[in-house]
Amino acid sequence: MVVEVGVDVARDSTGRWRHPARWHRARPDLTPGDTPPITPGPAI
């Protein structure tokens, strides 16, 4: 299952996310193979 989520990139001083990811909707029109791989962001 592929879902669409919204995230805020704000982090606290220890590098933890400040806000939770929020569910937007299911994407039945996509398969996991249709999505790009997740790449790590810059280290803080």
Helices and strands as residue ranges (DSSP letters): E 3-6, E 22-26, G 32-34
